[in-house]
Amino acid sequence: ASKEIRILVQEDLMNDTAKREIASILRCDGSLIISEFEMQLLQETYKIDSNLLFYLPILFEPIDARVQQNWPTYETRKHFVFIGNFLHEPNVNAVQYLKKDIWPLIRKAVPTAALHIYGAYPSQKIFSLHKPQQGFYVLGRTESSKEILENARVCLAPLRFGAGLKGKLLESMICGTPSVTTTIGAEGIPGAIDWPGMIADDPKEFANAAVQLYEDNNLWKAKQQSGVQIIHSRFSKNIFENEFIKYFNRLKNNLTAHRLQNFTGAMLMQQTTLASKYMSKWIESKNKIKHIGGT
C-alpha cells in the first residue's frame, strides 16, 4: 500500500498543472513563495535554483499587548467556527467532512455547543447542510471575518488537500482564536513552534482535540500564546521587508548575469516566443486562404 501511495504522489507531482507552474517559475527572474514547505518542495523535488525563489509569506503587524488585552476572553467566547470561500474546493470538502464525520462526535461530547459555518458563495449543496437542530449552522458570507473569529472559542479547519498557507488559520492567530486543523492545514506555518491548538488527521482524534481545547481554559490560553509567538517570529513584516528589498535590488542590478545563469528558463522563453510566432503565422496564412476562397 505504501508503494502505491508513493507512486500516486509522484504522478501528482508530475501532472500537467505542475509542469505548467514549474515552467512559469523557470521563465521568471524571480518568484515569491509564501510557504516554506513549497520552497523545500521546489528545490528538493523539482530542483529549482534557489536564486529564482524568495520566501515571502503572508505578513502581519506584531500583536502587541494592547491588542491582546482587547481580545474577548475564553469565558466570553462560545461555539466553534469554520470560515472559507466556497469557490475553493478544499473548503467545500472540509465542511462536508465536518458535517458527516466530525461534528456528530463533537456535538455528542458538548451538546450545548454549535458550529457556525461562514463563507462567500455557498452552493445549495452547502446550504443543505444547515441543521440548527444539530447545532450546525451554515450562515453564508460575513462582513467581518475578524469579528467572527474573535468571538468564537475554537476554529475548526479539517482541510484534506490544498496548497500554500491557509489564511483562515493565520487570521485565527491574529484574533487570538486557537484552532484544530490537519497536517495539510498546518503545512508551512508553525516551524518548530507548538501549533496554537491541535493537529489531527483522524476524525475521532480531531473531534477529541476540538472538545479538549474547547473545554480546557488553561490549555486554550497556552495555545493562544503559541499563535502570538508564531506571528511574531515567522510572519512579522519586520523580519522580511528589508531582505525582500535587498533581493529585489540584487535582481534589478544584476539582471543580465542572473539570466545567463538560468539556461533552462532562457530555453523555455525562446520556445514560448517561437510557438507564438509560428502560431501567428499559421493564423495569418489560414485567414488568407479563407479570404481567397471567399472571393
N, C-alpha and C positions, 0 to 999 in steps of 0.2 A: 504493500500500500504506500509506503514512504517513497519507493522508487517511482510509482505512478504520479504521486503528488509533485515530486521534483520535476518530472517530465512536463506536467501541466504548467508549472510555474515557469519553466524555461520557454515553453511555447508562448505563454502570455507575454513574456519579456521580449519576444521576437515578433510580435504581431505587427500588422500594418500601421496601427496608430503609433506604436513605439518607434518604428523605423522612421515615420514621418517627423515625429518630435525630435528624435536624435539628429536627424538630418538638419532640422531647423537650428538646433543648437550649434552644430558644426559650421553652418553657414554664417553664424553671427560672430561678431568680435567679442561679445561677452553676454552671458545670460545670468540673470539674478534668480537664485534658487532659494525658496523660502523654507525648505525643510532639510535639516542635517541628514535625515535618513535618505533623502533623494540625492543629496550631494554625494553620499557614500555609494549609492546605487550607480550613479552616473560615472563615477571614477573607477569603481572596482568591477562592475558588471559590463558597462559599455565602454570603458577605457577612455573616457573623455579627459583631455588635458586639463589640469586644474587651472591653467591660465585663462581658460574660456569660461570659468564659472566663478561666481561670487555669492557667498552665502549671505542673504539679507532677508531675515524672517519678518513677520508682521511685527511692527514696532509700537511701543506704548510709552507713555509718560510714567515715571515711577509712581507707585501707590503710596503716597505719604501718610503720615499719622492722622492728619485731618480727614482724609478720605476714608480711612479705616474706621475712624470714630463715628462717621456718619452712616456707615453700613447698618442696615437693620440687624438686630441681634438674632441669635439662634432661637430664642424664645418667641420673638415676634414673627418669625418666618413660618410658613407652613406649605405643605404639599410638595410634590415632585414636578419637574418641568422638563419638557423637550422642546427645542426650538430649532427650526431649519426650513429653508426654502424647498418646496415640494416639486420644483422643476429639476431638482438634483436627486437622482435615483437612489443614492445611498441613504438619504433621509426618508424616502418612501419605504424602503426596505426595513430601516431601523424601527419606524413606527409600527409597521405590520408585525415585526418580530416582538416588539414591546407588548402589543395587544394580545398576541397569541401565546407567547411562551414565558414572558417575564412578569407582566403586570398581574396576572392572576395569583402568582406566588407572593408578590409584594402585598397585594390587597388582602390576601388571607392572613398575613402576619400583622398588617396595620390597617384594619378595616375602616378607620376614620380618615385615612389619607386619600388624596386624589392626585391624578396625573393630568396636568394641563399641557396640551399639545398646541404649539404656536408655529406658524409659518405661512408665507405667502404662497398663493397658487395651489391650494389643496384641491385635489380632484374629488369627484364624487366617491371614488373608491376609498379615499382617506376620510371624507366626511361620514361615510357609512360606519366607521369605527367608533363614532361618537356614542358612548353608552354611559350617560350620567348615573344610572342605577348601579354601574360597576365602578364608578369613580374615574372613568376615562373620558376626558373632555377634549374634543377637537375644536379649537377656538379660532383657527384661521390666523390672518395677519394681525400683527400688533404694531402700534405706532412707536413703541419704545421697548426694544428688547432689554435694554438696561434696567428699566423699571420692573419688568417681568422677572428677570434673573435675580435682582436684588431682593425680591420679596419671596422667592422660592427657597426652600431649605436645601434641596438637592437637585442637581441637574443630571438627567439620565441621557446617555448617548451611546446606545449599543450598536455602533457602526460596524458593519461586517465587511465592507470594502470601501475604497476611496483613496485619494492621494492628497499630498500637500499637508498643510496644517489645518486643523479643524477649528475654525474661528469661534464656534459656539463654546468650545471648551476654554479657549483663551479669554473670551469675554466673561465667562463664568468666574474665572480667577479675578478679573478686573472688578467684578461685582461682589467678590467675597463669598461665592457660592461653591462649595465642594461638589464634585461630580463623580459619577460612576460611568466608566466607559470600557471599551475593549482595547486590545493591543493595537488594533488598527487605528482606533480613535486617538490613542495617546502617542502615536508614532511621531517622532521628531520633536516632541515638546519638552519632556522633563529633564533630559540628560541624566545626571547622576542624582538628581533631587527626587525625594519621595513624591509620588503623584498626589495632588490635592484632593484626595478622595480614595477611590478604589479602582482597580483594573481587573476585569473578569471576562472570560470568553465563553464560559458555560452559562446557560440561562439560570440554573439554580444558584450557582455561585454569584452571578450578577445580582439576582434578587436578594440573596442573603447579605451581600455587601451593601446594597441600597438600604435595606432595613437597618443594618447595624449603624450606618452613617447617619441615617435619619433620626435614630433614637438615642444615640450616644453624644451628649453635649460636649464632653471633653475631647472625644475623638474628632468631632465636627470642627471644633475650634482649632485643633492642631493641624488638621488638613487645610483649613482656610489659610493658615500661615504658610503652608507649603506653596500655595498658589502665589502668595505675595513674593516669596523667595524666587520662584520660577520667573515671574515677570521681571523682577529686579535684576536677576543675574543672567537671564537668557533672552529677554525681549525688550530691553530698555533702549530707547533711542540713543542715550548717551554712550552705549557700548559700540554702536555700529556706524553712526553718522560720519565720524571723521575717517574711519577706514574705507567707507564707501566712496567718499570724495577723493581719497588718495588713489583708489582703484580706478575710478573714472578718469582722473587726470593722467594716470600712468598709461591707460589705453590711448587717450587722446594724443599724448605727446610722443608715443612710440608706435603709432598705428601701423606704419609700413613694416617695421620689423616684426611686430606682433602677427600680422597677416602672413608674412613669409614663413613663420613657424607653424602655420596651420594649413598644410598642404591638402589634407582631406577636405577642409572647408572650401579652399580655393577650387578644387576639382568639382565639388558639388555645385558651387556657384556657377562655374563655367557650363556644366551640364544643364543647369536650370535655364541659364541665358540662351544656350543653343536650342533647347527644347522650345522655348518661347519664340525664338527667331524662326525656326522651321515650321512651327505651328502657324505663325502669322503668314508665312509664305504659302502654306497649304491652303489656308482660308482665302488668301488673295487669289490663288490660282483657281480654286473652286468657284469663287464668285465670278471670275472672268468667264469660265466655262458656262455657268448659268446665264450670264449676260449674252454670250454668243448664241446659246441655244434659244434664248428668249426672242432674239431678233431674227 
